[in-house]
Amino acid sequence: MEEDNKRWKKRFENYTSAFNKLKEAVELNELNELERNGLIQRFEFTIDLSWKVMIDFLQEKGFSFKPSPKDTFRIAQQAGYIDFAQILIGGLDMRNELSHDYNGTKFETSEKFLRQEIYPAMEKLYQFFNKQF
């Protein structure tokens, strides 16, 4: 159990680093195309770590389930740890859509959704884990 405890904490340290880099990018206004690409890339790293730190946390708490990103957030919400699972699931969907957007048509709408919905949810997730640490 101690090893699992260390695992989610180590993963949270990685999430913190990724989240802080995302925060830097979100705080910039009027991004050019290259900066927008950087914002999206930082988002992709952070959303990926968000569900991984949550699954490690849930496993430490005794939950056992087939690990999938969306189910992880759903279970965390059902257990009362978070109340914004659907926004994070929307972030996972956006990440998947962007990975197949080869001409960049979805970047602008995705950037707006990221700034207004997903980033605040990721910040709440950061605050939740920071309290657990």
C-alpha positions in Angstrom: 0.0 0.0 0.0 2.9 2.4 0.8 4.2 1.9 -2.8 0.8 2.8 -4.2 0.7 5.8 -2.0 4.1 6.9 -3.4 2.9 6.2 -6.9 0.0 8.7 -6.9 2.1 11.3 -5.1 4.8 11.0 -7.7 2.2 11.1 -10.5 0.8 14.2 -8.8 4.2 15.9 -8.9 4.3 15.2 -12.6 0.7 16.6 -13.0 1.8 19.7 -11.0 4.6 20.3 -13.4 2.4 19.8 -16.5 -0.4 21.9 -15.0 1.9 24.8 -14.2 3.2 24.8 -17.8 -0.4 24.7 -19.1 -1.2 27.6 -16.8 1.6 29.6 -18.3 0.2 29.1 -21.8 -3.4 29.7 -20.7 -2.4 33.1 -19.2 -1.1 34.3 -22.5 -3.6 36.2 -24.7 -3.9 36.4 -28.5 -1.8 33.4 -29.4 -0.2 33.0 -32.8 -0.5 29.6 -34.5 2.7 28.2 -33.0 1.8 29.4 -29.5 -1.7 27.9 -29.9 -0.1 24.6 -30.9 2.0 24.8 -27.7 -1.0 25.4 -25.6 -2.8 22.4 -27.1 0.3 20.2 -26.6 0.5 21.3 -22.9 -3.2 20.6 -22.5 -2.7 17.1 -24.0 0.1 16.2 -21.5 -1.9 17.6 -18.6 -5.2 15.9 -19.4 -3.4 12.6 -19.8 -1.8 12.9 -16.4 -5.0 14.0 -14.8 -6.8 10.7 -15.2 -3.6 8.7 -14.4 -3.1 10.5 -11.1 -6.8 9.9 -10.3 -6.6 6.2 -11.0 -3.6 5.8 -8.8 -5.4 7.8 -6.1 -8.5 5.7 -6.4 -6.5 2.4 -6.3 -4.9 3.6 -3.1 -8.3 4.2 -1.7 -9.3 0.6 -2.5 -11.1 1.0 -5.8 -10.6 -1.8 -8.3 -11.8 -1.4 -11.9 -10.6 -1.7 -15.4 -8.5 1.4 -16.0 -10.0 3.7 -18.6 -9.8 7.5 -18.6 -13.5 8.2 -18.8 -14.4 5.5 -16.2 -11.8 6.9 -13.9 -13.4 10.3 -13.8 -16.9 8.8 -13.5 -15.9 6.7 -10.5 -14.1 9.6 -8.9 -17.3 11.6 -9.1 -19.6 8.8 -7.9 -17.3 8.4 -4.9 -17.7 12.1 -4.2 -14.1 13.1 -4.8 -14.9 15.5 -7.7 -18.1 17.0 -9.2 -16.8 18.0 -12.6 -16.2 14.6 -14.3 -18.2 15.4 -17.4 -16.0 18.5 -18.1 -12.8 16.4 -17.8 -14.4 13.7 -20.0 -15.1 16.5 -22.5 -11.4 17.3 -22.3 -10.5 13.7 -23.1 -12.8 13.8 -26.1 -11.3 17.1 -27.3 -7.8 15.6 -27.0 -8.9 12.7 -29.2 -10.5 14.9 -31.8 -7.4 17.2 -31.9 -5.1 14.2 -32.5 -6.9 13.6 -35.8 -7.3 17.3 -36.8 -4.5 17.5 -39.4 -5.4 20.9 -40.8 -6.1 22.7 -37.5 -9.7 23.5 -38.1 -10.7 22.6 -34.5 -8.0 24.5 -32.7 -9.8 27.8 -32.3 -13.0 26.3 -30.8 -10.9 23.9 -28.8 -8.9 26.8 -27.4 -12.0 28.5 -26.2 -13.4 25.4 -24.6 -10.0 24.7 -23.0 -9.8 28.2 -21.5 -13.4 28.5 -20.3 -14.2 24.9 -19.2 -11.4 22.4 -19.1 -8.6 24.5 -17.6 -10.8 25.6 -14.6 -11.7 21.9 -14.0 -8.1 20.9 -14.2 -7.3 23.6 -11.7 -10.0 22.2 -9.3 -8.4 18.8 -9.8 -5.0 20.3 -8.9 -6.4 21.8 -5.8 -8.1 18.6 -4.8 -4.9 16.6 -5.0 -2.9 19.3 -3.4 -5.1 19.0 -0.3 -4.6 15.2 -0.3 -0.9 15.6 -0.5 
